[in-house]
Amino acid sequence: MPPLDATVGGATSYLADAALIGGEVVERVRIDIRSDGRIAALDRNAGQAREHLAGLVVPGIPNLHSHAFQRAMAGLAERAGPEGDNFWRWREVMYRFLAALTPEDVQAIAAQCYVEQLLQGYTSVAEFHYLHNAPDGTSYAERAELSLRIAAAAEAAGIGLTLLPVLYRQGGFGAAPPTEGQRRFLLGFDAYQRLCTKMAKHAHIGVAPHSLRAVAPDDLTRAIALADTLGPATPRHIHVAEQEREVADCLAWSGARPVAWLLDHVPVDARWCLVHATHIDADERARLAASGAVAGLCQTTEANLGDGIFALRPYLAEGGRFGVGTDSNVSASPVEELRWLEYVRRLESRARNVSETRPGASVAASLLERAARGGAQALGREAGEIAVGRLADLVVLDTDHPTLVGRRGLGLLDAWVFCGNATPVRHVMVGGAWVVREGMHLRGREIGAAFAAAMRRLAEAV
Ligand SMILES: [Zn+2]
């Protein structure tokens, strides 16, 4: 295989057959990438041919919400319960599973999880990381042991990481005591502050109070102050209104619904990602849209857990921003997230092409571009579009693949999102460095072997 890159004048130049730029597919574009991983220039009159990228180049999708360790329990909670099965019984399975996880397991699982995401077109991940302690609830000798494992996994896989150490303080609204299953998550605020400060030296980080049920108002205030200390642009993520029971419990505790409570008490703005925000009324929805925050939609996990349906169409009409997340990692595919974002609303409304209302506009392109921009905003990562100055997080689609062959222009994206299950992802670049070539992750074999060993061990231990 010939090399794909050529260094010209300090930048590396690529000639793409086509690229998705500013909402349109532009043919024959030269993309120059600086040594710092950012796009230096885009030349639509490609001029002198450099190295050739056969196919369509699209912006990589940021994954705005992941719990990597849950990749290893996908499929473990799919047996019918004695009666009305629900999220809360799934959570009990998850608590039992993670009691067996070692730091080595966490790293091996996360690396595999990120490789799988890269192979499908994600290029960065916000890891909402709440596993801090040893199985008995005590600290590891290295307080940041498991956070460092996540950072190492991301580095090995080559995915862009926004690490979100999670503050988890209580078992439920009103300072309910934590359960035994939650003891690996718990940190005092001072320990949390030290963890964030340390990890800021190893990764791009954000602050993540777990949820209103797990963090009391005074700790939420302190977490926001900590975020400001770490940097004015520090991302802030929180789970909110995922389950109807959470809404009922929040109403009983405060008299307000969770998203309304958050918007009333916290300066929610474009630095925030509200993960799920599934159960919102019209007033909360309009306020969330107006805040500039990103709704973190995790469609496949929300479906798997039976969470409910986010009101996407009115939210988009109100100018709301969103991105997509793999959350429990039952799916590693941004295409599956986007496809089901649209399909669920089609089923609900008994209509077609519902998340884009401009006549003739491509639903796939609209969802893809919104998710890329919203995800990048949520991660605090200067990516999410192919533009000068942005990080070169790029996905090259093989336009000769059976999924795409014969399509042109935005029709290529319509086919990618809505045709079949084989992926046409050919090459993937993160911050200017190739991590997937010809459909193969460069370290996929060794990472896969470590993952297999961890899974076999866990099969005996759980
Ligand atoms: Zn989550």
Residues whose N, C-alpha, C, O or C-beta is under 5 A from the ligand:
A	BS01	ZN	D327
